[in-house]
Amino acid sequence: MRPSTAILVGLAVVIQYPLWLGKGGWLKVWESDSQLRQQREMNRQLELRNAGLEAETRNLKSGLEAVEERSRFELGMVKPDEVFYQLPQRKKAAAAEPAAVEPATPESTKEKQ
């Protein structure tokens, strides 16, 4: 290889280095673009959450139905002259088993007599 060719190749490498690996190179741009996409997605999710919170706040400020619903379910409050009934929950095993009792038919009651 002639010295002039080696110098030109070396010069090309020196010129290309900042383009690919330097401060404003393609790798940094690609990395910044990736971070920007992630931040935009996070911002979109937060905007949706904020819109929901804003709607709930507006509903709590303007309407009494939301306040009543929250006080009933979260605090267990009842209205005056209202009776509160709490039914015990059945166990899952007993509720899942079908009843083993046969319905009485006219033929089965005749056979037993």
C-alpha positions as CSV (number, residue, x, y, z in Angstrom):
1,M,0.0,0.0,0.0
2,R,1.3,3.3,-0.9
3,P,1.8,5.9,1.8
4,S,-0.6,8.4,0.2
5,T,-3.4,5.7,0.2
6,A,-2.8,4.9,3.9
7,I,-2.9,8.6,4.8
8,L,-6.2,9.1,2.9
9,V,-7.7,6.0,4.7
10,G,-6.5,7.3,8.0
11,L,-8.0,10.7,7.3
12,A,-11.3,9.2,6.4
13,V,-11.4,7.2,9.6
14,V,-10.6,10.4,11.6
15,I,-13.3,12.3,9.9
16,Q,-15.9,9.5,10.3
17,Y,-15.2,8.9,14.0
18,P,-17.2,12.0,15.3
19,L,-20.1,11.1,12.9
20,W,-20.5,7.6,14.4
21,L,-19.1,7.7,17.9
22,G,-18.7,11.4,18.8
23,K,-20.8,13.7,21.0
24,G,-23.5,14.2,18.3
25,G,-23.0,10.9,16.5
26,W,-25.5,8.4,15.3
27,L,-25.3,6.2,18.4
28,K,-26.1,9.1,20.7
29,V,-29.0,10.2,18.5
30,W,-30.4,6.7,18.5
31,E,-30.1,6.5,22.3
32,S,-31.8,9.9,22.7
33,D,-34.6,8.9,20.4
34,S,-35.2,5.7,22.4
35,Q,-35.4,7.7,25.6
36,L,-37.7,10.2,24.0
37,R,-40.1,7.5,22.9
38,Q,-40.1,6.0,26.5
39,Q,-40.8,9.4,28.0
40,R,-43.6,10.1,25.6
41,E,-45.3,6.8,26.5
42,M,-44.9,7.5,30.2
43,N,-46.4,11.0,29.7
44,R,-49.3,9.5,27.8
45,Q,-50.1,7.1,30.6
46,L,-49.8,9.9,33.2
47,E,-52.1,12.2,31.1
48,L,-54.8,9.4,31.1
49,R,-54.5,9.0,34.9
50,N,-54.7,12.7,35.4
51,A,-57.8,12.9,33.2
52,G,-59.5,10.3,35.3
53,L,-58.5,12.0,38.5
54,E,-59.8,15.3,37.2
55,A,-63.1,13.8,36.2
56,E,-63.5,12.2,39.6
57,T,-62.6,15.5,41.3
58,R,-65.1,17.4,39.2
59,N,-67.8,14.8,40.0
60,L,-67.0,15.0,43.8
61,K,-67.2,18.8,43.7
62,S,-70.4,19.1,41.7
63,G,-72.5,16.1,42.5
64,L,-73.6,14.5,45.8
65,E,-74.1,11.0,44.3
66,A,-70.3,10.4,44.2
67,V,-69.9,11.6,47.8
68,E,-72.8,9.4,48.9
69,E,-71.3,6.4,47.1
70,R,-67.9,6.8,48.6
71,S,-69.3,7.3,52.1
72,R,-71.4,4.2,51.8
73,F,-68.8,1.8,50.4
74,E,-65.6,3.1,52.0
75,L,-66.9,4.3,55.3
76,G,-69.9,2.1,55.8
77,M,-72.3,5.1,56.4
78,V,-76.1,4.8,56.1
79,K,-78.8,7.4,55.7
80,P,-81.1,8.4,58.6
81,D,-84.1,6.0,58.9
82,E,-82.3,3.4,56.8
83,V,-81.8,-0.1,58.0
84,F,-78.5,-1.8,57.2
85,Y,-78.5,-5.6,56.7
86,Q,-75.2,-7.5,56.5
87,L,-75.5,-11.1,55.3
88,P,-72.7,-13.5,56.2
89,Q,-70.9,-14.8,53.2
90,R,-71.2,-18.5,52.4
91,K,-68.1,-20.6,52.2
92,K,-67.0,-21.2,48.6
93,A,-67.0,-25.0,49.0
94,A,-70.7,-25.1,50.1
95,A,-71.8,-22.7,47.5
96,A,-70.0,-24.6,44.7
97,E,-71.6,-28.0,45.5
98,P,-75.0,-28.6,43.9
99,A,-77.8,-29.7,46.1
100,A,-78.2,-33.4,46.3
101,V,-81.9,-33.3,46.9
102,E,-84.2,-34.7,44.2
103,P,-87.3,-32.8,43.4
104,A,-90.5,-34.7,44.3
105,T,-92.5,-36.0,41.4
106,P,-95.9,-37.5,41.5
107,E,-94.6,-41.0,40.5
108,S,-91.9,-41.0,43.3
109,T,-94.4,-40.0,46.0
110,K,-96.8,-42.8,44.9
111,E,-94.0,-45.4,45.1
112,K,-93.2,-44.5,48.6
113,Q,-96.8,-44.8,49.9
